[in-house]
Amino acid sequence: MNKIGNNKSERNTSDLVKAAVSGWLGTALEFMDFQLYSLGAALVFHEIFFPEQSAIMALILAMGTYGAGYVARIVGAFVFGRMGDAIGRKKVLFITITMMGICTTLIGFLPTYAQVGILAPLMLVVLRIIQGLGAGAEISGAGTMLAEYAPKGKRGIVSSLVAMGTNCGTLSATAIWAIMFFILDKDQLISWGWRVPFIASVIVMIFAIWLRMNLKESPVFDDVNDATAKTSNEKPAIKHISLLEMCKSKSFWLATGLRFGQAGNSGLIQTFLAGYLVQALLFEKSIPTDALMISSIVGFFTIPFLGWLSDKIGRRVPYIIMTLSAIILAYPMLSIIVDKNHSVSTIMLCLIVIHNVAVLGLFALENITMAEMFGARNRFTQMAISKEAGGLIAVGFGPILAGIFCKMVNDWWPIVVMIIIYSCIGLVSAIFMPEVKDRNLADLKDAAE
């Protein structure tokens, strides 16, 4: 069997497979929750938890509960990221998957506004905050673990499995919602049907927890820990990075910019646009859900292709190509998507294209690029915080701002402007980042130092 690492940190192909499946499942669960909640917030939660508000205001409030989870994520990124660098990736990933899974399932058991009044949305926010604490380190931990397992020359394609988890989670959640809309009428959906997707997620959680209990620690983490132990009697060879030091790091800001571009587009396209089409433009609910479901299927080809391409030509060039494409396509794609004069198939096709280019394509590159940008000892912490800092601003507040701007001008063009701005931030970061393909992940220094 192929070997990874040295001495006691040695891992074989079987261990790599377990790490890959573990990362894939954890990310699938996170994005299953992401899509379950985002589509729920966009399509039904305004009636379940905010029924006394106007349609657009209820959508904004539903997006606000969605954003509450993102505020908690950055706290979780700092707390669990530092834990992951101190006690190991495996232990923290076990904690995060458990927190996420339990909270996602419990959403399905919440009382509604009609049953308990204001207590219902408050309980929803509490669960979103706890879930966000775990999710703040989940995908970064999975990305860190898999990058540190993967052999040089194949890190992009192997790490794309984490991104594929997002696809599987998004696809599963969207498919469940599509089935709910197909087999249930509106009254059934509002009274009990909305609970089914959240309760069903417990199956994924149980399997993911079991798998992580049998996962070995990252070989890079073991190697770095061994090196630290040998020098700890002489001097503190490695120390945790402070927030001030992180804010002075060029690698941190470049990684945050890359994340900002991808995450912002995700929040606008997967979350807000779906709700806007239904609530403001009165499209059939099946149009955005079916389009995102098909787009996730297309992503099974887009994501590994870009991972493979980044192994061949580096991380920077694919990033530049994808962000430029998102900027160029934003207006023509959105102008067709919001126009009912076009056929449903044309509208769905444009939604699939912009979703794959501006969201899935960038995410295929994100995890491995960010993991290679940071040094070994503080990789988990910096990757988690840079991801969640970008996510907090871009995704946590982006859909809310989009709702406010669209309401102010009574039009859809603010969505286009925001996609272009987000993509430009990602483009600038990609231009100024160093090429990090196949960098030594045991190096303690950041790539941009």
C-alpha positions in Angstrom: 0.0 0.0 0.0 1.0 3.6 -0.5 2.5 5.2 2.6 1.9 8.7 3.9 4.1 10.4 6.5 7.0 8.9 8.5 7.5 6.8 11.6 4.5 6.8 14.0 2.7 9.2 11.7 2.7 6.7 8.8 -0.6 6.3 7.1 -1.7 3.9 4.4 -4.2 4.2 1.5 -7.0 2.8 3.7 -6.4 5.7 6.2 -6.5 8.2 3.4 -9.9 6.7 2.2 -11.3 7.0 5.7 -10.1 10.6 6.0 -11.6 11.4 2.6 -15.0 9.8 3.4 -15.0 11.5 6.9 -14.4 14.9 5.4 -16.9 14.3 2.7 -19.6 13.2 5.1 -19.0 16.1 7.5 -19.1 18.6 4.8 -22.2 16.9 3.3 -23.9 17.3 6.7 -22.9 20.9 7.1 -24.2 21.8 3.6 -27.2 19.7 4.0 -28.1 21.9 7.0 -27.0 25.0 5.0 -29.3 24.1 2.1 -32.1 22.7 4.3 -32.2 25.9 6.3 -31.5 28.3 3.5 -34.3 26.9 1.3 -36.6 26.6 4.4 -35.9 30.2 5.3 -36.5 31.3 1.7 -39.6 29.3 1.0 -41.5 28.3 4.1 -40.0 29.7 7.4 -41.5 33.1 6.8 -45.0 31.6 7.2 -44.0 29.2 10.1 -41.9 31.5 12.3 -42.8 35.1 11.0 -46.4 34.9 9.8 -47.5 38.4 10.9 -45.0 40.2 8.7 -45.3 41.3 5.0 -43.8 38.9 2.5 -40.6 40.8 1.9 -40.1 41.7 5.6 -40.7 38.0 6.6 -38.1 36.9 4.1 -35.6 39.5 5.6 -36.3 38.2 9.1 -35.9 34.6 8.0 -32.6 35.5 6.4 -31.7 37.2 9.8 -32.0 33.9 11.7 -29.9 32.4 8.9 -27.3 35.1 9.5 -27.3 34.4 13.3 -25.6 31.1 12.7 -22.9 32.9 10.8 -22.1 35.2 13.6 -21.7 32.1 15.9 -19.5 30.4 13.3 -16.6 32.9 13.7 -16.6 32.3 17.4 -16.6 28.5 16.8 -13.8 29.0 14.2 -11.6 30.6 16.8 -12.4 28.3 19.7 -12.3 25.0 17.9 -9.6 26.1 15.4 -7.2 26.6 18.3 -8.3 23.3 19.8 -7.6 21.6 16.5 -4.1 23.0 16.4 -3.5 22.1 20.1 -5.1 18.6 20.6 -5.5 17.4 17.1 -7.8 17.5 14.1 -9.6 14.3 14.8 -10.9 15.2 18.3 -12.3 18.5 17.3 -13.9 17.1 14.2 -15.8 14.6 16.4 -17.1 17.5 18.5 -18.1 19.7 15.6 -20.0 17.0 13.7 -21.9 16.1 16.9 -22.9 19.7 17.6 -24.0 20.3 14.1 -26.0 17.1 13.7 -27.9 17.4 16.9 -28.9 21.0 16.3 -30.0 20.3 12.7 -32.2 17.4 13.8 -33.7 19.4 16.7 -34.9 22.2 14.3 -37.4 19.6 13.0 -38.9 19.3 16.5 -39.4 23.1 17.1 -42.8 24.5 17.9 -44.2 27.0 15.4 -45.1 30.7 16.0 -48.8 29.7 16.0 -48.1 27.3 18.9 -45.8 29.3 21.2 -45.6 32.8 19.7 -42.3 34.7 19.8 -40.6 31.8 21.6 -40.5 29.8 18.3 -38.2 32.1 16.4 -36.1 32.6 19.5 -35.6 28.9 19.9 -34.7 28.7 16.2 -32.0 31.3 16.7 -30.6 29.5 19.7 -30.2 26.3 17.7 -28.7 28.2 14.8 -26.1 29.7 17.1 -25.1 26.4 18.6 -25.1 24.7 15.2 -23.0 27.6 13.9 -20.4 27.2 16.7 -19.7 23.7 15.4 -20.0 24.5 11.7 -17.4 27.3 12.2 -14.6 24.7 12.4 -16.1 21.8 10.5 -15.3 22.4 6.9 -11.9 23.9 7.8 -11.0 21.0 9.9 -12.1 18.5 7.2 -10.2 20.5 4.6 -7.1 20.6 6.8 -7.2 16.9 7.6 -7.6 15.8 4.0 -5.0 18.2 2.7 -2.5 16.9 5.3 -3.3 13.3 4.3 -3.2 13.8 0.5 0.0 13.1 -1.5 1.7 15.8 -3.5 0.5 16.1 -7.1 -3.0 14.9 -6.1 -4.0 17.3 -3.3 -6.4 19.2 -5.6 -8.3 16.2 -6.8 -8.3 14.5 -3.3 -9.4 17.7 -1.6 -12.2 18.2 -4.1 -13.9 15.4 -2.2 -14.6 17.8 0.6 -16.1 20.2 -1.9 -18.1 17.3 -3.3 -19.5 16.9 0.2 -21.0 20.4 -0.2 -22.6 19.2 -3.5 -23.9 16.0 -1.9 -25.4 18.0 1.0 -26.9 20.6 -1.3 -28.2 18.0 -3.6 -29.7 15.9 -0.9 -31.4 18.8 0.9 -32.7 20.3 -2.4 -34.0 16.9 -3.5 -35.8 16.5 -0.2 -37.4 19.9 -0.5 -38.4 19.2 -4.1 -40.0 16.0 -3.1 -41.9 17.8 -0.3 -43.2 20.4 -2.7 -44.2 17.7 -5.1 -46.1 15.3 -2.8 -47.5 17.7 -0.3 -49.9 20.6 -0.6 -49.2 23.9 1.0 -51.2 23.2 4.2 -49.4 19.8 4.7 -46.0 21.4 4.1 -46.6 24.2 6.6 -48.2 22.0 9.3 -45.7 19.1 9.4 -43.9 18.5 6.0 -41.2 21.1 6.7 -40.0 19.0 9.7 -39.1 15.9 7.7 -35.9 17.1 6.0 -34.4 18.2 9.4 -35.3 15.0 11.2 -34.1 12.8 8.4 -30.6 14.4 8.7 -30.0 12.3 11.8 -29.1 9.3 9.6 -26.1 11.2 8.1 -25.0 12.4 11.5 -24.9 8.9 13.1 -22.8 7.5 10.2 -20.4 10.5 10.2 -19.9 10.3 14.0 -19.2 6.5 13.8 -16.6 7.1 11.0 -14.8 9.8 12.9 -14.5 7.6 15.9 -12.4 5.3 13.8 -10.3 7.9 12.0 -6.5 8.3 12.6 -5.0 11.7 13.3 -3.4 13.8 10.5 0.2 12.6 9.7 1.3 16.2 9.4 -0.1 17.1 12.9 1.7 14.1 14.4 5.0 15.0 12.6 4.9 18.6 13.8 3.9 17.6 17.3 6.9 15.1 17.5 9.2 17.9 16.3 7.9 20.3 18.9 8.2 17.8 21.7 11.9 17.2 20.9 12.7 21.0 21.1 10.3 22.0 23.9 12.9 21.6 26.6 15.2 24.1 24.8 12.8 26.7 23.5 9.1 27.1 22.5 9.6 26.1 18.9 5.9 26.6 18.0 3.3 28.8 19.5 -0.3 29.6 18.7 -0.9 32.7 16.6 -2.7 35.6 18.3 -5.5 37.6 16.6 -3.2 40.6 16.3 -0.5 38.5 14.5 -3.2 37.0 12.3 -4.5 40.4 11.3 -0.9 41.3 10.2 -0.6 38.2 8.1 -0.8 38.7 4.3 -1.8 35.0 3.9 -4.7 35.5 6.2 -6.1 38.4 4.3 -5.6 36.8 0.9 -7.3 33.7 2.1 -10.2 35.7 3.5 -10.6 37.5 0.2 -10.8 34.2 -1.7 -13.4 33.0 0.8 -15.3 36.3 0.6 -15.8 36.0 -3.1 -17.0 32.4 -3.1 -19.2 32.6 0.1 -20.8 35.8 -0.9 -21.9 34.4 -4.3 -23.2 31.3 -2.5 -25.4 33.3 -0.1 -26.8 35.4 -2.9 -27.4 32.6 -5.5 -28.3 29.6 -3.3 -30.2 31.5 -0.6 -31.5 34.9 -1.5 -32.1 34.5 -5.2 -34.2 31.4 -4.6 -36.4 33.3 -2.1 -36.6 36.4 -4.2 -37.8 34.5 -7.3 -40.6 32.9 -5.2 -41.6 35.7 -2.8 -41.0 38.9 -4.8 -41.4 37.7 -8.5 -44.0 34.9 -7.7 -42.2 32.1 -9.5 -43.2 28.5 -8.8 -41.2 27.2 -5.8 -40.1 24.2 -7.9 -38.1 26.4 -10.3 -35.2 27.4 -8.0 -35.2 24.1 -6.1 -35.1 22.0 -9.2 -32.4 24.2 -10.8 -30.2 24.0 -7.7 -30.7 20.2 -7.6 -29.6 19.8 -11.2 -26.8 22.2 -10.7 -25.5 20.1 -7.8 -25.5 17.1 -10.2 -23.5 19.1 -12.7 -21.1 20.0 -9.9 -20.1 16.3 -9.6 -18.2 17.0 -12.8 -17.2 20.6 -12.3 -15.7 20.2 -8.9 -13.3 17.3 -9.5 -12.3 18.7 -12.9 -11.2 22.0 -11.3 -9.4 20.1 -8.5 -7.6 18.0 -11.1 -6.8 21.1 -13.2 -5.3 22.9 -10.2 -3.0 19.9 -9.7 -1.7 20.4 -13.2 -1.4 24.1 -13.7 -1.5 25.5 -10.1 -4.2 27.1 -7.9 -4.0 30.8 -9.1 -4.9 30.5 -12.8 -8.1 28.5 -12.2 -9.1 31.0 -9.5 -8.6 33.9 -11.8 -10.5 32.3 -14.7 -13.5 31.4 -12.5 -13.8 34.8 -10.8 -13.5 36.6 -14.1 -16.2 34.3 -15.5 -18.5 35.1 -12.6 -18.0 38.9 -13.2 -18.7 38.6 -16.9 -21.7 36.3 -16.6 -23.5 38.0 -13.6 -25.6 40.4 -15.5 -26.6 38.3 -18.6 -27.4 35.3 -16.5 -29.5 37.2 -13.9 -31.3 39.2 -16.5 -32.6 36.0 -18.0 -33.3 34.3 -14.6 -35.7 37.0 -13.4 -37.5 37.4 -16.7 -40.7 35.3 -16.9 -40.9 35.9 -20.7 -38.1 33.2 -21.0 -39.0 29.5 -20.8 -38.6 27.7 -17.5 -35.8 25.5 -19.0 -33.8 28.6 -20.1 -34.2 30.2 -16.7 -33.1 27.0 -15.0 -30.1 26.6 -17.3 -28.9 30.2 -16.5 -29.2 29.5 -12.8 -27.2 26.3 -13.2 -24.5 28.1 -15.1 -24.0 30.9 -12.7 -24.2 28.6 -9.7 -21.5 26.3 -11.1 -19.2 29.2 -12.1 -19.6 31.6 -9.2 -20.2 29.1 -6.4 -19.2 25.5 -7.0 -16.3 26.2 -9.2 -14.6 28.5 -6.7 -15.3 26.2 -3.8 -13.6 23.3 -5.6 -10.4 25.3 -5.3 -10.9 26.9 -1.9 -10.1 24.2 0.6 -6.8 23.0 -0.8 -5.6 26.5 -1.7 -6.3 27.9 1.8 -4.8 24.8 3.5 -1.5 25.3 1.5 -1.3 29.0 2.3 -0.9 28.5 6.0 1.8 27.1 8.2 1.4 23.7 9.9 0.9 24.7 13.6 -1.7 27.3 13.0 -3.3 26.0 9.8 -6.6 24.9 11.4 -7.0 28.2 13.3 -6.2 30.5 10.4 -8.1 28.6 7.8 -11.2 28.4 10.0 -11.2 32.1 11.0 -10.4 33.3 7.4 -13.2 31.2 6.1 -15.7 32.3 8.7 -14.6 36.0 8.7 -15.4 36.1 5.0 -18.5 34.0 5.5 -19.8 36.2 8.3 -19.8 39.4 6.3 -20.6 38.0 2.9 -23.1 35.2 3.7 -24.3 36.2 7.1 -25.3 39.7 6.0 -25.2 39.5 2.2 -28.8 38.0 1.8 -30.2 40.5 4.3 -28.5 43.5 2.5 -29.7 42.1 -0.8 -33.3 42.0 0.5 -33.0 45.6 1.8 -31.5 46.9 -1.4 -34.0 45.1 -3.7 -36.8 46.5 -1.6 -35.4 50.0 -1.7 -35.1 50.1 -5.5 -38.0 47.7 -6.1 -35.8 45.8 -8.6 -33.4 42.9 -8.9 -30.2 44.6 -10.2 -28.6 45.0 -6.7 -28.1 41.2 -6.7 -26.0 41.6 -9.9 -23.9 44.4 -8.3 -23.3 42.4 -5.2 -22.2 39.3 -7.2 -19.7 41.4 -9.2 -18.3 43.1 -6.0 -17.9 39.7 -4.3 -16.2 38.2 -7.4 -13.9 41.2 -7.8 -12.7 40.7 -4.2 -11.9 37.1 -5.0 -10.2 38.1 -8.2 -7.9 40.6 -6.6 -7.0 38.0 -3.9 -6.2 35.4 -6.5 -4.0 37.8 -8.5 -1.9 38.8 -5.4 -1.7 35.3 -3.8 1.5 33.2 -4.2 1.3 29.9 -6.1 1.0 27.3 -3.4 0.5 24.1 -5.3 2.3 21.1 -3.6 3.8 23.3 -0.9 5.4 21.5 2.1 2.5 21.3 4.5 4.8 20.6 7.5 6.4 24.1 7.0 5.5 26.2 10.0 5.6 29.5 8.0 2.7 30.9 6.0 3.2 30.9 2.2 3.0 34.7 1.8 5.5 35.6 4.6 
